[in-house]
Amino acid sequence: MTGTGAGAHGILAVDSGGSGLRAVVGTAERGVLGVRESRMPVRTGARGIDAAHLMEQLVPMVRELAAETGVARPGTAVVGAAGLSSLGDGLRAELPGALRREFGVVSLVLAADAVTAYVGALGPRPGAVVAGGTGLIAVGTDLTGWRRADGWGHLLGDCGGGAWIGRAGLEAALRAYDGREGGSAGLLARAEGEFGPMPGLPGRLYPRPDRPAVLASFAPHVAACADGDPVAAGILHAAARHMAESAAAVCPPTGEPHVAVTGGLFKMGAPLLVPLEEELAKRLPHARRVTAAGDPLQGAVRIATDLATGALTLPSDASMVHVTTGTGD
């Protein structure tokens, strides 16, 4: 029983990304009833995404939401997780049982956060979505299967994402500190204001377990310097090219697919969006550029609602959309 009325379908939707964890509890009939947020990203370890650390954060959040909303045992859940495709083996093995034991979840979708971003932005239509936050991934579908590009993490990819932009900005600051070509005095001043003297930056940055988020925290400073600073502007133009390349790699090549961008990275506004629009128009002239309807958490809510009511129509994919169903206690 959910405590919200006979026949109500309780749902739990979770968005786990590089900047933290968000959770929603509600019902398929009434929608979202409560939201909680943690600013601590879920750890990764030897088995990939740490299911125990996710549950450590999620359990108190959902218990608070249950007391607030009356949805004590949401039978349906969707977890959108950054890195699921390449780091999700442990999560796929452990999370279904953990969610069932703690909350009574019997129907679960584990989805790459790019999939929840896609559904939040475009819903069930062909196209491509660039999801930009701490990291960067593009995902596309023709409604028969999924394609993804990048999303390989801040050491091997995520080209154009927040950590990538922040790292490039800090590199430019260090170049200015050293007196090398390609430096930016403006970014140097901002970096020293944020992190202190430059010689101490590696020691403060490298040991951090949340290093991608720390790098991404400097990305808005790059955008703030872009007007009048050719180095900062060049970083954002390069980021836009990377994003458009990823979008072109996953977008259906025929018809009139829709293309959208979603994620906190795009709150930077014109310094990033203007060059991105130019690059998308150049690489995807057949696509229709649209505004994202919602964010990844809203996408997770939509998937959970469709799963609870038997209306889920997403293309299946072993690594990006993992569905488990069972029988309640």
Buried (B, 14 or more C-beta within 10 A) or exposed (E): EBEBEEEBBBBBBBBBBBBBBBBBBBBBBBEBBBBBEBEBBBEBEEBBBBBEBBBBBBBEBBBBBBEEBBBBBBBBBBBBBBBBBBBBEBBBEBBBEBBBEBBBBBBBBBBBBBBBBBBBBBEBEBBBBBBBBBBBBBBBBBEEEBBBBBBBBBEEBBBBBBBBBBBBBBBBBBBBBEEEEEBBBBBBBBBBEBBEEBEEBEEEBEEEEBBBBBBBBBBBBBBBBBEEBEBBBBBBBBBBBBBBBBBBBBBBEEEEBBBBBBBBBBEBEEBBBBBBBBBBEEBBEEBEBBEBBBBBBBBBBBBBBBBBEEEBEBBEBEBBBBBBEEEEE
